[in-house]
Amino acid sequence: MATIGENIEKYRNKLGLTQDDLVRKSGVKHTTLTKIEGDFVQKPSVQVIAKITKALGVSVEDLLK
């Protein structure tokens, strides 16, 4: 089972977005996104996940698979 960070990176890459693109689109801090994708933060806040899922156009469930 993939981690939330791995799934964010997967969906981000599918859309052809860089981390900087996702940061601008979601409003999440670059350091926060980097930590989540690097699995340093394994349980990000609901607010952060909501911003990222909206920017990626996916559901929370998609990130938890």
PDB file of N, CA, C and O in Angstrom:
ATOM      1  N   MET A   1       0.841  -1.186   0.000  1.00  0.00           N
ATOM      2  CA  MET A   1       0.000   0.000   0.000  1.00  0.00           C
ATOM      3  C   MET A   1       0.882   1.245   0.000  1.00  0.00           C
ATOM      4  O   MET A   1       1.809   1.359   0.803  1.00  0.00           O
ATOM      5  N   ALA A   2       0.594   2.155  -0.885  1.00  0.00           N
ATOM      6  CA  ALA A   2       1.386   3.377  -1.011  1.00  0.00           C
ATOM      7  C   ALA A   2       1.056   4.341   0.137  1.00  0.00           C
ATOM      8  O   ALA A   2      -0.030   4.292   0.715  1.00  0.00           O
ATOM      9  N   THR A   3       2.001   5.200   0.445  1.00  0.00           N
ATOM     10  CA  THR A   3       1.772   6.213   1.476  1.00  0.00           C
ATOM     11  C   THR A   3       1.045   7.409   0.857  1.00  0.00           C
ATOM     12  O   THR A   3       0.954   7.528  -0.364  1.00  0.00           O
ATOM     13  N   ILE A   4       0.539   8.274   1.701  1.00  0.00           N
ATOM     14  CA  ILE A   4      -0.125   9.491   1.215  1.00  0.00           C
ATOM     15  C   ILE A   4       0.853  10.292   0.360  1.00  0.00           C
ATOM     16  O   ILE A   4       0.489  10.796  -0.703  1.00  0.00           O
ATOM     17  N   GLY A   5       2.088  10.404   0.826  1.00  0.00           N
ATOM     18  CA  GLY A   5       3.102  11.155   0.087  1.00  0.00           C
ATOM     19  C   GLY A   5       3.371  10.581  -1.294  1.00  0.00           C
ATOM     20  O   GLY A   5       3.502  11.321  -2.269  1.00  0.00           O
ATOM     21  N   GLU A   6       3.452   9.262  -1.373  1.00  0.00           N
ATOM     22  CA  GLU A   6       3.676   8.606  -2.668  1.00  0.00           C
ATOM     23  C   GLU A   6       2.497   8.846  -3.607  1.00  0.00           C
ATOM     24  O   GLU A   6       2.680   9.072  -4.803  1.00  0.00           O
ATOM     25  N   ASN A   7       1.286   8.794  -3.052  1.00  0.00           N
ATOM     26  CA  ASN A   7       0.099   9.017  -3.877  1.00  0.00           C
ATOM     27  C   ASN A   7       0.000  10.460  -4.356  1.00  0.00           C
ATOM     28  O   ASN A   7      -0.391  10.707  -5.497  1.00  0.00           O
ATOM     29  N   ILE A   8       0.348  11.409  -3.501  1.00  0.00           N
ATOM     30  CA  ILE A   8       0.349  12.812  -3.928  1.00  0.00           C
ATOM     31  C   ILE A   8       1.325  12.991  -5.076  1.00  0.00           C
ATOM     32  O   ILE A   8       1.004  13.621  -6.084  1.00  0.00           O
ATOM     33  N   GLU A   9       2.511  12.436  -4.921  1.00  0.00           N
ATOM     34  CA  GLU A   9       3.524  12.546  -5.977  1.00  0.00           C
ATOM     35  C   GLU A   9       3.041  11.884  -7.270  1.00  0.00           C
ATOM     36  O   GLU A   9       3.254  12.417  -8.359  1.00  0.00           O
ATOM     37  N   LYS A  10       2.394  10.727  -7.149  1.00  0.00           N
ATOM     38  CA  LYS A  10       1.887  10.013  -8.324  1.00  0.00           C
ATOM     39  C   LYS A  10       0.859  10.858  -9.079  1.00  0.00           C
ATOM     40  O   LYS A  10       0.961  11.017 -10.295  1.00  0.00           O
ATOM     41  N   TYR A  11      -0.122  11.395  -8.367  1.00  0.00           N
ATOM     42  CA  TYR A  11      -1.158  12.205  -9.016  1.00  0.00           C
ATOM     43  C   TYR A  11      -0.581  13.516  -9.547  1.00  0.00           C
ATOM     44  O   TYR A  11      -0.993  13.992 -10.605  1.00  0.00           O
ATOM     45  N   ARG A  12       0.359  14.094  -8.826  1.00  0.00           N
ATOM     46  CA  ARG A  12       1.000  15.335  -9.275  1.00  0.00           C
ATOM     47  C   ARG A  12       1.736  15.094 -10.588  1.00  0.00           C
ATOM     48  O   ARG A  12       1.638  15.895 -11.518  1.00  0.00           O
ATOM     49  N   ASN A  13       2.467  13.994 -10.658  1.00  0.00           N
ATOM     50  CA  ASN A  13       3.211  13.667 -11.878  1.00  0.00           C
ATOM     51  C   ASN A  13       2.270  13.342 -13.043  1.00  0.00           C
ATOM     52  O   ASN A  13       2.554  13.694 -14.188  1.00  0.00           O
ATOM     53  N   LYS A  14       1.148  12.670 -12.749  1.00  0.00           N
ATOM     54  CA  LYS A  14       0.161  12.370 -13.796  1.00  0.00           C
ATOM     55  C   LYS A  14      -0.344  13.644 -14.455  1.00  0.00           C
ATOM     56  O   LYS A  14      -0.612  13.675 -15.656  1.00  0.00           O
ATOM     57  N   LEU A  15      -0.468  14.698 -13.649  1.00  0.00           N
ATOM     58  CA  LEU A  15      -0.959  15.977 -14.163  1.00  0.00           C
ATOM     59  C   LEU A  15       0.158  16.829 -14.759  1.00  0.00           C
ATOM     60  O   LEU A  15      -0.093  17.908 -15.294  1.00  0.00           O
ATOM     61  N   GLY A  16       1.393  16.336 -14.663  1.00  0.00           N
ATOM     62  CA  GLY A  16       2.526  17.084 -15.204  1.00  0.00           C
ATOM     63  C   GLY A  16       2.890  18.296 -14.366  1.00  0.00           C
ATOM     64  O   GLY A  16       3.454  19.265 -14.875  1.00  0.00           O
ATOM     65  N   LEU A  17       2.566  18.241 -13.072  1.00  0.00           N
ATOM     66  CA  LEU A  17       2.847  19.360 -12.178  1.00  0.00           C
ATOM     67  C   LEU A  17       4.152  19.157 -11.423  1.00  0.00           C
ATOM     68  O   LEU A  17       4.475  18.039 -11.019  1.00  0.00           O
ATOM     69  N   THR A  18       4.899  20.232 -11.233  1.00  0.00           N
ATOM     70  CA  THR A  18       6.064  20.194 -10.357  1.00  0.00           C
ATOM     71  C   THR A  18       5.576  20.458  -8.937  1.00  0.00           C
ATOM     72  O   THR A  18       4.411  20.798  -8.729  1.00  0.00           O
ATOM     73  N   GLN A  19       6.455  20.303  -7.977  1.00  0.00           N
ATOM     74  CA  GLN A  19       6.085  20.639  -6.603  1.00  0.00           C
ATOM     75  C   GLN A  19       5.719  22.121  -6.513  1.00  0.00           C
ATOM     76  O   GLN A  19       4.762  22.491  -5.833  1.00  0.00           O
ATOM     77  N   ASP A  20       6.487  22.961  -7.203  1.00  0.00           N
ATOM     78  CA  ASP A  20       6.189  24.399  -7.193  1.00  0.00           C
ATOM     79  C   ASP A  20       4.801  24.687  -7.754  1.00  0.00           C
ATOM     80  O   ASP A  20       4.076  25.530  -7.225  1.00  0.00           O
ATOM     81  N   ASP A  21       4.428  23.983  -8.832  1.00  0.00           N
ATOM     82  CA  ASP A  21       3.100  24.157  -9.418  1.00  0.00           C
ATOM     83  C   ASP A  21       2.015  23.807  -8.398  1.00  0.00           C
ATOM     84  O   ASP A  21       1.041  24.540  -8.234  1.00  0.00           O
ATOM     85  N   LEU A  22       2.199  22.683  -7.721  1.00  0.00           N
ATOM     86  CA  LEU A  22       1.198  22.240  -6.748  1.00  0.00           C
ATOM     87  C   LEU A  22       1.137  23.189  -5.554  1.00  0.00           C
ATOM     88  O   LEU A  22       0.061  23.443  -5.014  1.00  0.00           O
ATOM     89  N   VAL A  23       2.279  23.707  -5.148  1.00  0.00           N
ATOM     90  CA  VAL A  23       2.314  24.677  -4.048  1.00  0.00           C
ATOM     91  C   VAL A  23       1.483  25.910  -4.414  1.00  0.00           C
ATOM     92  O   VAL A  23       0.672  26.381  -3.617  1.00  0.00           O
ATOM     93  N   ARG A  24       1.692  26.418  -5.610  1.00  0.00           N
ATOM     94  CA  ARG A  24       0.929  27.599  -6.059  1.00  0.00           C
ATOM     95  C   ARG A  24      -0.563  27.292  -6.184  1.00  0.00           C
ATOM     96  O   ARG A  24      -1.404  28.101  -5.791  1.00  0.00           O
ATOM     97  N   LYS A  25      -0.881  26.139  -6.724  1.00  0.00           N
ATOM     98  CA  LYS A  25      -2.273  25.761  -6.967  1.00  0.00           C
ATOM     99  C   LYS A  25      -3.032  25.457  -5.668  1.00  0.00           C
ATOM    100  O   LYS A  25      -4.227  25.734  -5.566  1.00  0.00           O
ATOM    101  N   SER A  26      -2.332  24.885  -4.676  1.00  0.00           N
ATOM    102  CA  SER A  26      -2.996  24.456  -3.445  1.00  0.00           C
ATOM    103  C   SER A  26      -2.896  25.457  -2.299  1.00  0.00           C
ATOM    104  O   SER A  26      -3.751  25.480  -1.414  1.00  0.00           O
ATOM    105  N   GLY A  27      -1.851  26.285  -2.314  1.00  0.00           N
ATOM    106  CA  GLY A  27      -1.643  27.202  -1.197  1.00  0.00           C
ATOM    107  C   GLY A  27      -0.926  26.567  -0.021  1.00  0.00           C
ATOM    108  O   GLY A  27      -0.794  27.190   1.033  1.00  0.00           O
ATOM    109  N   VAL A  28      -0.461  25.339  -0.184  1.00  0.00           N
ATOM    110  CA  VAL A  28       0.288  24.638   0.860  1.00  0.00           C
ATOM    111  C   VAL A  28       1.754  25.084   0.777  1.00  0.00           C
ATOM    112  O   VAL A  28       2.277  25.295  -0.317  1.00  0.00           O
ATOM    113  N   LYS A  29       2.411  25.226   1.927  1.00  0.00           N
ATOM    114  CA  LYS A  29       3.819  25.628   1.930  1.00  0.00           C
ATOM    115  C   LYS A  29       4.686  24.570   1.258  1.00  0.00           C
ATOM    116  O   LYS A  29       4.420  23.372   1.356  1.00  0.00           O
ATOM    117  N   HIS A  30       5.727  25.035   0.573  1.00  0.00           N
ATOM    118  CA  HIS A  30       6.629  24.119  -0.141  1.00  0.00           C
ATOM    119  C   HIS A  30       7.268  23.130   0.831  1.00  0.00           C
ATOM    120  O   HIS A  30       7.371  21.941   0.529  1.00  0.00           O
ATOM    121  N   THR A  31       7.694  23.612   1.987  1.00  0.00           N
ATOM    122  CA  THR A  31       8.334  22.705   2.956  1.00  0.00           C
ATOM    123  C   THR A  31       7.357  21.631   3.426  1.00  0.00           C
ATOM    124  O   THR A  31       7.751  20.485   3.647  1.00  0.00           O
ATOM    125  N   THR A  32       6.089  21.997   3.580  1.00  0.00           N
ATOM    126  CA  THR A  32       5.076  21.032   4.006  1.00  0.00           C
ATOM    127  C   THR A  32       4.894  19.951   2.943  1.00  0.00           C
ATOM    128  O   THR A  32       4.874  18.761   3.256  1.00  0.00           O
ATOM    129  N   LEU A  33       4.762  20.374   1.688  1.00  0.00           N
ATOM    130  CA  LEU A  33       4.588  19.404   0.603  1.00  0.00           C
ATOM    131  C   LEU A  33       5.791  18.482   0.486  1.00  0.00           C
ATOM    132  O   LEU A  33       5.635  17.274   0.312  1.00  0.00           O
ATOM    133  N   THR A  34       6.982  19.040   0.581  1.00  0.00           N
ATOM    134  CA  THR A  34       8.210  18.251   0.488  1.00  0.00           C
ATOM    135  C   THR A  34       8.265  17.212   1.610  1.00  0.00           C
ATOM    136  O   THR A  34       8.637  16.062   1.376  1.00  0.00           O
ATOM    137  N   LYS A  35       7.896  17.613   2.813  1.00  0.00           N
ATOM    138  CA  LYS A  35       7.911  16.691   3.953  1.00  0.00           C
ATOM    139  C   LYS A  35       6.878  15.577   3.784  1.00  0.00           C
ATOM    140  O   LYS A  35       7.140  14.429   4.143  1.00  0.00           O
ATOM    141  N   ILE A  36       5.715  15.908   3.243  1.00  0.00           N
ATOM    142  CA  ILE A  36       4.675  14.891   3.035  1.00  0.00           C
ATOM    143  C   ILE A  36       5.114  13.913   1.950  1.00  0.00           C
ATOM    144  O   ILE A  36       5.030  12.698   2.134  1.00  0.00           O
ATOM    145  N   GLU A  37       5.582  14.440   0.816  1.00  0.00           N
ATOM    146  CA  GLU A  37       6.005  13.557  -0.275  1.00  0.00           C
ATOM    147  C   GLU A  37       7.215  12.724   0.123  1.00  0.00           C
ATOM    148  O   GLU A  37       7.381  11.607  -0.367  1.00  0.00           O
ATOM    149  N   GLY A  38       8.055  13.246   0.996  1.00  0.00           N
ATOM    150  CA  GLY A  38       9.240  12.514   1.455  1.00  0.00           C
ATOM    151  C   GLY A  38       8.948  11.580   2.617  1.00  0.00           C
ATOM    152  O   GLY A  38       9.857  10.941   3.148  1.00  0.00           O
ATOM    153  N   ASP A  39       7.686  11.499   3.014  1.00  0.00           N
ATOM    154  CA  ASP A  39       7.226  10.639   4.115  1.00  0.00           C
ATOM    155  C   ASP A  39       7.808  11.012   5.473  1.00  0.00           C
ATOM    156  O   ASP A  39       7.877  10.176   6.373  1.00  0.00           O
ATOM    157  N   PHE A  40       8.229  12.276   5.622  1.00  0.00           N
ATOM    158  CA  PHE A  40       8.654  12.753   6.943  1.00  0.00           C
ATOM    159  C   PHE A  40       7.435  13.107   7.776  1.00  0.00           C
ATOM    160  O   PHE A  40       7.469  13.044   9.005  1.00  0.00           O
ATOM    161  N   VAL A  41       6.354  13.482   7.094  1.00  0.00           N
ATOM    162  CA  VAL A  41       5.063  13.729   7.738  1.00  0.00           C
ATOM    163  C   VAL A  41       4.110  12.693   7.165  1.00  0.00           C
ATOM    164  O   VAL A  41       3.786  12.729   5.978  1.00  0.00           O
ATOM    165  N   GLN A  42       3.663  11.771   8.005  1.00  0.00           N
ATOM    166  CA  GLN A  42       2.829  10.687   7.510  1.00  0.00           C
ATOM    167  C   GLN A  42       1.349  10.900   7.787  1.00  0.00           C
ATOM    168  O   GLN A  42       0.500  10.216   7.215  1.00  0.00           O
ATOM    169  N   LYS A  43       1.036  11.853   8.669  1.00  0.00           N
ATOM    170  CA  LYS A  43      -0.364  12.155   8.963  1.00  0.00           C
ATOM    171  C   LYS A  43      -0.567  13.667   8.888  1.00  0.00           C
ATOM    172  O   LYS A  43      -0.684  14.343   9.910  1.00  0.00           O
ATOM    173  N   PRO A  44      -0.607  14.189   7.646  1.00  0.00           N
ATOM    174  CA  PRO A  44      -0.817  15.637   7.500  1.00  0.00           C
ATOM    175  C   PRO A  44      -2.207  16.043   7.976  1.00  0.00           C
ATOM    176  O   PRO A  44      -3.108  15.209   8.067  1.00  0.00           O
ATOM    177  N   SER A  45      -2.373  17.322   8.278  1.00  0.00           N
ATOM    178  CA  SER A  45      -3.659  17.802   8.784  1.00  0.00           C
ATOM    179  C   SER A  45      -4.745  17.683   7.718  1.00  0.00           C
ATOM    180  O   SER A  45      -4.465  17.616   6.521  1.00  0.00           O
ATOM    181  N   VAL A  46      -5.972  17.659   8.179  1.00  0.00           N
ATOM    182  CA  VAL A  46      -7.123  17.562   7.287  1.00  0.00           C
ATOM    183  C   VAL A  46      -7.157  18.771   6.349  1.00  0.00           C
ATOM    184  O   VAL A  46      -7.490  18.639   5.172  1.00  0.00           O
ATOM    185  N   GLN A  47      -6.810  19.949   6.877  1.00  0.00           N
ATOM    186  CA  GLN A  47      -6.825  21.162   6.060  1.00  0.00           C
ATOM    187  C   GLN A  47      -5.828  21.069   4.913  1.00  0.00           C
ATOM    188  O   GLN A  47      -6.139  21.455   3.786  1.00  0.00           O
ATOM    189  N   VAL A  48      -4.633  20.560   5.192  1.00  0.00           N
ATOM    190  CA  VAL A  48      -3.599  20.430   4.160  1.00  0.00           C
ATOM    191  C   VAL A  48      -4.042  19.420   3.106  1.00  0.00           C
ATOM    192  O   VAL A  48      -3.911  19.674   1.908  1.00  0.00           O
ATOM    193  N   ILE A  49      -4.561  18.289   3.542  1.00  0.00           N
ATOM    194  CA  ILE A  49      -5.024  17.263   2.601  1.00  0.00           C
ATOM    195  C   ILE A  49      -6.161  17.805   1.743  1.00  0.00           C
ATOM    196  O   ILE A  49      -6.213  17.525   0.545  1.00  0.00           O
ATOM    197  N   ALA A  50      -7.073  18.576   2.336  1.00  0.00           N
ATOM    198  CA  ALA A  50      -8.186  19.146   1.580  1.00  0.00           C
ATOM    199  C   ALA A  50      -7.677  20.075   0.480  1.00  0.00           C
ATOM    200  O   ALA A  50      -8.181  20.041  -0.643  1.00  0.00           O
ATOM    201  N   LYS A  51      -6.694  20.894   0.793  1.00  0.00           N
ATOM    202  CA  LYS A  51      -6.126  21.811  -0.203  1.00  0.00           C
ATOM    203  C   LYS A  51      -5.450  21.041  -1.339  1.00  0.00           C
ATOM    204  O   LYS A  51      -5.601  21.384  -2.511  1.00  0.00           O
ATOM    205  N   ILE A  52      -4.704  19.997  -0.974  1.00  0.00           N
ATOM    206  CA  ILE A  52      -3.977  19.213  -1.981  1.00  0.00           C
ATOM    207  C   ILE A  52      -4.942  18.433  -2.868  1.00  0.00           C
ATOM    208  O   ILE A  52      -4.775  18.401  -4.088  1.00  0.00           O
ATOM    209  N   THR A  53      -5.955  17.800  -2.263  1.00  0.00           N
ATOM    210  CA  THR A  53      -6.898  17.027  -3.069  1.00  0.00           C
ATOM    211  C   THR A  53      -7.669  17.928  -4.029  1.00  0.00           C
ATOM    212  O   THR A  53      -7.921  17.545  -5.171  1.00  0.00           O
ATOM    213  N   LYS A  54      -8.041  19.112  -3.574  1.00  0.00           N
ATOM    214  CA  LYS A  54      -8.749  20.056  -4.441  1.00  0.00           C
ATOM    215  C   LYS A  54      -7.861  20.466  -5.623  1.00  0.00           C
ATOM    216  O   LYS A  54      -8.318  20.515  -6.765  1.00  0.00           O
ATOM    217  N   ALA A  55      -6.595  20.758  -5.338  1.00  0.00           N
ATOM    218  CA  ALA A  55      -5.664  21.177  -6.390  1.00  0.00           C
ATOM    219  C   ALA A  55      -5.395  20.052  -7.391  1.00  0.00           C
ATOM    220  O   ALA A  55      -5.201  20.309  -8.579  1.00  0.00           O
ATOM    221  N   LEU A  56      -5.384  18.801  -6.910  1.00  0.00           N
ATOM    222  CA  LEU A  56      -5.118  17.657  -7.786  1.00  0.00           C
ATOM    223  C   LEU A  56      -6.387  17.120  -8.454  1.00  0.00           C
ATOM    224  O   LEU A  56      -6.313  16.359  -9.418  1.00  0.00           O
ATOM    225  N   GLY A  57      -7.543  17.520  -7.936  1.00  0.00           N
ATOM    226  CA  GLY A  57      -8.805  17.030  -8.490  1.00  0.00           C
ATOM    227  C   GLY A  57      -9.068  15.575  -8.153  1.00  0.00           C
ATOM    228  O   GLY A  57      -9.663  14.845  -8.945  1.00  0.00           O
ATOM    229  N   VAL A  58      -8.623  15.154  -6.975  1.00  0.00           N
ATOM    230  CA  VAL A  58      -8.837  13.777  -6.522  1.00  0.00           C
ATOM    231  C   VAL A  58      -9.532  13.796  -5.168  1.00  0.00           C
ATOM    232  O   VAL A  58      -9.646  14.847  -4.538  1.00  0.00           O
ATOM    233  N   SER A  59      -9.993  12.639  -4.725  1.00  0.00           N
ATOM    234  CA  SER A  59     -10.649  12.541  -3.422  1.00  0.00           C
ATOM    235  C   SER A  59      -9.627  12.152  -2.354  1.00  0.00           C
ATOM    236  O   SER A  59      -8.532  11.683  -2.666  1.00  0.00           O
ATOM    237  N   VAL A  60      -9.999  12.351  -1.112  1.00  0.00           N
ATOM    238  CA  VAL A  60      -9.148  11.935   0.002  1.00  0.00           C
ATOM    239  C   VAL A  60      -8.912  10.429  -0.073  1.00  0.00           C
ATOM    240  O   VAL A  60      -7.810   9.949   0.195  1.00  0.00           O
ATOM    241  N   GLU A  61      -9.956   9.693  -0.439  1.00  0.00           N
ATOM    242  CA  GLU A  61      -9.841   8.228  -0.554  1.00  0.00           C
ATOM    243  C   GLU A  61      -8.766   7.835  -1.565  1.00  0.00           C
ATOM    244  O   GLU A  61      -8.042   6.861  -1.362  1.00  0.00           O
ATOM    245  N   ASP A  62      -8.664   8.605  -2.668  1.00  0.00           N
ATOM    246  CA  ASP A  62      -7.631   8.322  -3.669  1.00  0.00           C
ATOM    247  C   ASP A  62      -6.233   8.394  -3.057  1.00  0.00           C
ATOM    248  O   ASP A  62      -5.356   7.603  -3.405  1.00  0.00           O
ATOM    249  N   LEU A  63      -6.032   9.341  -2.149  1.00  0.00           N
ATOM    250  CA  LEU A  63      -4.712   9.498  -1.541  1.00  0.00           C
ATOM    251  C   LEU A  63      -4.423   8.439  -0.487  1.00  0.00           C
ATOM    252  O   LEU A  63      -3.264   8.184  -0.158  1.00  0.00           O
ATOM    253  N   LEU A  64      -5.474   7.823   0.041  1.00  0.00           N
ATOM    254  CA  LEU A  64      -5.302   6.831   1.101  1.00  0.00           C
ATOM    255  C   LEU A  64      -5.164   5.404   0.575  1.00  0.00           C
ATOM    256  O   LEU A  64      -4.899   4.486   1.352  1.00  0.00           O
ATOM    257  N   LYS A  65      -5.337   5.205  -0.719  1.00  0.00           N
ATOM    258  CA  LYS A  65      -5.261   3.858  -1.301  1.00  0.00           C
ATOM    259  C   LYS A  65      -3.850   3.344  -1.280  1.00  0.00           C
ATOM    260  O   LYS A  65      -3.593   2.226  -1.729  1.00  0.00           O
TER     261      LYS A  65
END
